[in-house]
Amino acid sequence: MRTDGTRILAIGKGLEPHDAYDTGIFAVGPELLCGAGKARCALADRRGAPVRRQGAAGTVDCSDLDWIDIDDAAALAKAEQAIGTGISRDALNPSAKPIDPDETGIHVSGGSAPNDLGLKPAKMQAAYSDQSRDPRIEDPTNLWVIHRAARALLPGALKHGVSANAVSLIGLGFGTLAALCYLGWRDWRLASLGFVFCIGWLIADGLDGMIARATGTASAFGRFLDGLCDHGVFVLLYLALGFSLGTAQAWLLMAAAGAAHALQSSLYEGERARYHRRRRGESMPPLLPSGNPLVRIYDAVAGSLDRAAAPFERRLAGAADKPRLIGRYLFLAMPPMKLQALLSANVRVIALYAACLAGTPILFWWFEIIPLSAVALAGILWHRRAEHSSAQPDDP
């Protein structure tokens, strides 16, 4: 394979130049179901090219594992010998002669030399399709900046046992510092520093979810805390602008924008969760009521469209050919979900910074009240239409 970070640029036998080998372990989502029926497509052929271009296929570094590709009797014998002798990475012989993977069927990438059995620690990549987020509907700044930074921090956070909830609170700290800077938004340097702190908060906001998924610690309270911190940061930013402007008009506009923002964000998160759950082929599970009244309110708003989406959920649960239905739904639902990406926190952070640099921060609040409300309404209606169209039977 030839890669760029976690992205697969090209894959195939005899590929030059290359920087990794795939281990043959794939986590496959419905995007790899191509054409009619249940025909599969390979990443290496022309049918898989759109998947690679769209960034739906990625890699996981497994450099800490020894690997042997068992394609023939000779490779099987070597693997059995390695298992029988309990060979370890510390026992590698760096003076051993490298072996030709085309002759032995043992595929590893450059780095240290193999041992006498033909095994060596390899910097390898296992191809995967990320099931937690669909990169095709992500805000570009999330895809190329925020989530890349969060993924770079993830190994260190896991190594040191940093919890998802702790990261959420760290993000709230970054948001607090940003609000303090935006009190002096008239000075472009303070506004810029506030923007930098907001980026730190956004990275933390992405990292906490990654940690929760990686450690299996996702919970209703964690979801509530994450939402509380996210909304809390914007409340602090609003208050900073309100105090700096100090007029009754500004406070009224701030309240209206805050209400619109809270509703838009909750509905958007519900739409995203619905899309990603269906992408994994899962029907809507029953929502277990929380003992926390604030969690119940948050879940009620985020899931308020469940009744409108119920017909498609029933069709999905009883579908005879579920992969085909999911593929059709994803094709039709992707455009409205891309539109709703304008409701992300990233867009709001950029709009706030731009309004402050323009010398009129109230433009940010008007942006939330009118254009973003229109985006939310259009995206929701478009998504329901996509559900209805994808659930219709094929033409004879």
C-alpha positions as a printed Julia matrix, in Angstrom:
396×3 Matrix{Float64}:
   0.0     0.0     0.0
   0.94    3.63   -0.43
  -0.44    5.77    2.37
  -0.63    9.36    3.54
  -1.06    9.32    7.3
  -4.09    7.07    7.79
  -5.38    7.49    4.23
  -4.91    4.78    1.59
  -3.63    6.37   -1.62
  -3.11    3.16   -3.59
  -3.17   -0.58   -2.98
  -2.24   -3.54   -5.15
   0.38   -6.18   -5.88
   3.71   -4.9    -7.17
   2.89   -1.33   -6.22
   5.88    1.02   -6.3
   6.63    3.05   -4.34
   4.93    1.62   -1.25
   5.3     2.23    2.48
   3.16   -0.51    4.08
   1.57   -3.9     3.6
  -2.02   -4.75    4.42
  -2.41   -7.62    6.86
  -5.54   -8.97    5.24
  -7.74   -7.88    8.14
 -10.54   -5.57    7.05
 -13.48   -4.01    8.87
 -15.95   -3.55    6.04
 -18.91   -1.17    5.98
 -21.79   -0.99    3.48
 -19.83    1.47    1.3
 -17.86   -1.49   -0.07
 -21.03   -3.08   -1.42
 -20.98   -2.02   -5.06
 -23.44   -2.45   -7.89
 -26.61   -4.47   -7.76
 -27.45   -7.14   -5.27
 -24.61   -8.09   -2.93
 -21.69   -7.79   -5.34
 -18.52   -6.86   -3.51
 -15.76   -4.62   -4.78
 -12.05   -4.73   -3.98
 -10.07   -1.75   -2.78
  -7.39   -2.63   -5.3
  -9.51   -2.55   -8.47
 -11.25    0.25  -10.32
 -14.53   -0.25   -8.47
 -12.75    0.52   -5.19
 -11.24    3.77   -6.47
 -14.17    5.98   -5.32
 -13.86    4.53   -1.81
 -10.17    5.45   -1.67
 -10.72    8.91   -3.13
 -13.49    9.75   -0.67
 -11.34    8.77    2.29
 -13.75    6.05    3.44
 -10.9     3.53    3.67
  -8.16    4.12    6.19
  -5.41    2.31    8.07
  -4.5     1.25   11.57
  -0.82    0.95   12.43
   0.01   -2.45   13.92
   3.78   -2.06   14.13
   3.82   -3.68   17.57
   2.77   -7.06   16.15
   4.71   -9.77   14.34
   2.97  -10.97   11.22
   3.36  -13.76    8.69
   1.23  -14.19    5.59
   0.51  -17.91    5.27
  -0.01  -18.54    1.57
   1.73  -21.91    1.18
   3.11  -24.92    3.05
   6.51  -23.3     3.58
   5.0   -20.24    5.24
   2.75  -22.45    7.36
   5.77  -24.43    8.56
   7.57  -21.25    9.54
   4.51  -20.0    11.45
   4.16  -23.32   13.29
   7.85  -23.26   14.17
   7.55  -19.7    15.48
   4.57  -20.64   17.65
   6.28  -23.79   18.87
   9.48  -21.99   19.89
   7.67  -19.01   21.37
   9.95  -16.62   19.51
   9.82  -13.04   20.79
  10.7    -9.69   19.29
  13.74   -9.52   21.57
  15.15  -12.64   19.98
  15.35  -11.14   16.49
  18.64  -11.6    14.71
  19.52   -8.35   12.92
  22.28  -10.06   10.94
  19.98  -12.52    9.28
  19.64  -12.31    5.52
  16.39  -10.68    4.39
  14.04  -12.95    2.55
  12.11  -12.22   -0.61
   8.39  -11.99    0.18
   7.52  -12.96   -3.38
   9.33  -16.28   -2.84
   8.2   -17.09    0.68
   4.77  -15.54    0.97
   5.94  -13.66    4.08
   5.07  -10.0     3.63
   6.58   -7.33    5.82
   7.75   -3.79    5.26
  11.11   -2.15    5.72
  12.66   -1.54    9.1
  14.56   -4.17   11.05
  15.88   -7.35    9.49
  14.1   -10.71    9.78
  15.16  -13.46   12.14
  16.19  -16.98   11.19
  12.56  -18.03   10.82
  11.82  -15.3     8.31
   9.72  -13.31   10.79
  10.38   -9.7    11.67
   8.52   -6.88   13.37
   6.86   -4.91   10.64
   5.45   -1.48   10.24
   2.21   -2.62    8.71
  -1.2    -1.2     8.13
  -4.53   -2.98    8.51
  -7.17   -1.5     6.22
 -10.44   -0.47    7.75
 -13.58    1.49    7.08
 -14.21    3.81   10.02
 -17.62    2.87   11.41
 -17.84    5.67   13.97
 -17.84    8.54   11.48
 -18.47    8.77    7.76
 -15.78   11.12    6.4
 -17.98   12.0     3.43
 -20.4    13.98    5.61
 -17.81   15.52    7.92
 -17.0    19.2     8.01
 -13.72   19.52    6.02
 -12.01   21.25    8.94
 -12.92   18.26   11.12
 -11.65   15.81    8.54
  -8.33   17.48    7.8
  -7.45   19.37   10.98
  -9.44   18.67   14.15
  -9.8    14.9    13.95
  -6.28   14.4    12.66
  -4.94   16.28   15.67
  -7.22   14.28   18.0
  -6.1    10.97   16.49
  -2.47   12.0    16.97
  -3.17   12.56   20.68
  -5.22    9.39   21.16
  -2.35    6.89   21.73
  -0.82    9.07   24.44
  -4.18    9.56   26.14
  -4.83    5.81   26.18
  -1.32    5.06   27.41
  -1.69    7.4    30.38
  -5.25    6.35   31.19
  -6.87    9.73   30.5
 -10.64    9.31   30.61
 -13.08   10.67   28.06
 -14.85   12.73   30.73
 -11.54   14.29   31.81
 -10.88   15.35   28.22
 -14.36   16.89   28.04
 -13.54   18.99   31.08
 -10.16   19.95   29.61
 -12.03   21.14   26.54
 -14.27   23.22   28.77
 -11.11   24.78   30.21
  -9.92   25.72   26.73
 -13.33   27.22   26.04
 -13.15   29.27   29.23
  -9.77   30.7    28.19
 -11.22   31.49   24.75
 -14.11   33.4    26.34
 -11.71   35.45   28.46
  -9.8    36.39   25.32
 -12.96   37.33   23.44
 -13.81   39.84   26.16
 -11.19   41.93   24.39
 -12.27   41.07   20.85
 -11.6    44.64   19.69
  -7.89   43.76   19.87
  -7.32   41.39   16.96
  -4.51   39.69   18.85
  -6.82   38.7    21.71
  -9.49   37.62   19.24
  -6.91   35.46   17.45
  -5.75   33.92   20.72
  -9.38   33.17   21.56
  -9.73   31.47   18.18
  -6.66   29.3    18.95
  -8.14   28.27   22.31
 -11.39   27.4    20.52
  -9.43   25.08   18.23
  -7.97   23.43   21.33
 -11.49   22.9    22.63
 -12.64   21.41   19.31
  -9.72   18.95   19.35
 -10.61   17.92   22.91
 -14.25   17.56   21.83
 -13.18   15.08   19.15
 -10.7    13.27   21.38
 -13.15   12.51   24.2
 -15.4    10.52   21.87
 -12.42    8.62   20.42
 -11.3     7.66   23.93
 -14.81    6.56   24.91
 -15.09    4.32   21.83
 -11.57    2.92   22.2
 -12.03    2.05   25.88
 -15.69    1.03   25.73
 -16.6     3.64   28.35
 -19.33    5.47   26.44
 -22.26    6.21   28.74
 -25.37    8.35   29.01
 -23.61   10.56   31.54
 -20.58   10.93   29.29
 -22.82   11.92   26.39
 -24.55   14.45   28.62
 -21.25   15.82   29.97
 -19.89   16.17   26.44
 -23.01   18.07   25.36
 -22.95   20.17   28.52
 -19.32   21.18   27.94
 -19.98   21.93   24.27
 -22.98   24.13   25.04
 -21.17   25.55   28.08
 -18.3    26.81   25.92
 -20.67   28.7    23.67
 -22.56   30.11   26.65
 -19.26   31.49   27.94
 -18.41   32.91   24.51
 -21.85   34.52   24.27
 -21.51   36.04   27.73
 -18.09   37.41   26.85
 -19.49   39.19   23.8
 -22.56   40.33   25.73
 -20.5    41.91   28.5
 -18.14   43.53   26.0
 -21.02   45.1    24.05
 -23.13   45.92   27.12
 -26.37   46.95   25.37
 -29.9    45.65   25.87
 -30.14   44.89   22.16
 -27.01   42.75   22.36
 -28.34   40.77   25.34
 -31.69   40.12   23.63
 -29.98   39.07   20.41
 -27.62   36.84   22.39
 -30.54   35.06   24.07
 -32.32   34.47   20.76
 -29.15   33.17   19.11
 -28.41   30.92   22.07
 -31.87   29.33   21.92
 -31.56   28.79   18.16
 -28.09   27.34   18.6
 -29.15   24.88   21.3
 -32.05   23.59   19.22
 -30.04   23.37   16.0
 -27.13   21.53   17.63
 -29.31   18.99   19.43
 -31.28   18.19   16.27
 -28.07   17.95   14.24
 -26.51   15.5    16.7
 -29.67   13.4    16.54
 -29.54   13.36   12.74
 -25.86   12.39   12.72
 -26.41    9.61   15.25
 -29.32    8.31   13.18
 -27.26    8.33    9.96
 -24.21    6.61   11.48
 -26.32    3.97   13.25
 -28.03    3.08    9.97
 -24.67    3.04    8.22
 -23.66    0.28   10.65
 -26.86   -1.59    9.76
 -28.44   -1.11   13.18
 -32.11   -0.46   13.79
 -33.13    2.13   16.37
 -32.64    0.64   19.84
 -35.07    1.47   22.65
 -33.77    4.46   24.58
 -33.33    3.54   28.22
 -34.59    6.38   30.42
 -31.94    8.07   32.52
 -32.38    8.96   36.16
 -30.85   12.36   35.45
 -33.59   14.82   34.4
 -31.12   16.92   32.39
 -30.02   13.84   30.44
 -33.69   13.05   29.73
 -34.27   16.55   28.37
 -31.15   16.36   26.18
 -32.16   12.95   24.79
 -35.73   14.16   24.21
 -34.59   17.07   22.05
 -31.96   15.08   20.13
 -34.48   12.28   19.49
 -37.5    14.49   18.81
 -37.47   13.51   15.12
 -37.62    9.78   15.87
 -41.37    9.65   15.19
 -40.91   11.21   11.75
 -38.08    8.75   11.02
 -40.01    5.73   12.34
 -41.33    4.46    8.95
 -37.81    4.02    7.63
 -36.69    2.39   10.9
 -39.44   -0.21   10.53
 -38.49   -0.83    6.91
 -34.83   -1.24    7.86
 -35.6    -3.65   10.7
 -37.61   -5.93    8.41
 -35.58   -5.58    5.2
 -34.84   -8.83    3.38
 -31.79   -7.27    1.7
 -30.54   -4.89    4.35
 -27.15   -4.06    2.71
 -28.92   -2.95   -0.47
 -31.37   -0.77    1.46
 -28.56    0.77    3.5
 -26.52    1.49    0.39
 -29.46    3.21   -1.24
 -30.2     5.2     1.91
 -26.58    6.35    2.27
 -26.49    7.49   -1.36
 -29.64    9.62   -0.91
 -28.97   10.81    2.66
 -25.4    11.94    2.12
 -26.25   15.31    0.46
 -28.61   16.51    3.25
 -26.1    15.38    5.87
 -23.36   17.34    4.1
 -25.61   20.39    4.18
 -26.21   19.94    7.91
 -22.45   19.92    8.51
 -22.8    23.72    8.35
 -24.37   23.39   11.82
 -21.13   22.07   13.3
 -19.29   23.89   16.07
 -16.37   24.43   13.69
 -18.42   26.64   11.39
 -19.69   28.67   14.34
 -16.18   29.15   15.74
 -14.95   30.41   12.37
 -18.0    32.69   11.98
 -17.48   34.15   15.46
 -13.83   34.89   14.77
 -14.64   36.45   11.38
 -17.37   38.65   12.9
 -14.98   39.9    15.58
 -12.27   40.68   13.03
 -14.91   42.57   11.03
 -15.62   44.65   14.13
 -19.29   43.56   14.4
 -19.67   40.45   16.57
 -23.48   40.68   16.5
 -23.25   39.47   12.9
 -22.38   36.08   14.38
 -25.66   35.94   16.29
 -27.68   36.95   13.23
 -25.83   34.23   11.3
 -27.05   31.65   13.83
 -30.63   32.93   13.96
 -31.39   33.18   10.25
 -29.03   31.28    7.88
 -28.28   28.37   10.22
 -31.96   27.97   11.15
 -32.75   27.74    7.44
 -29.99   25.15    7.0
 -31.37   23.07    9.88
 -34.92   23.1     8.52
 -33.87   22.35    4.94
 -31.5    19.56    6.02
 -34.08   17.84    8.22
 -36.79   17.93    5.53
 -34.33   16.75    2.89
 -33.22   13.87    5.13
 -36.83   12.74    5.66
 -37.35   12.82    1.89
 -34.22   10.67    1.44
 -35.61    8.16    3.94
 -38.91    7.99    2.1
 -37.29    7.61   -1.33
 -34.81    4.95   -0.24
 -37.58    2.86    1.32
 -39.56    2.71   -1.93
 -39.41   -0.6    -3.86
 -37.28   -0.71   -6.98
 -38.96   -0.16  -10.32
 -39.7    -3.44  -12.1
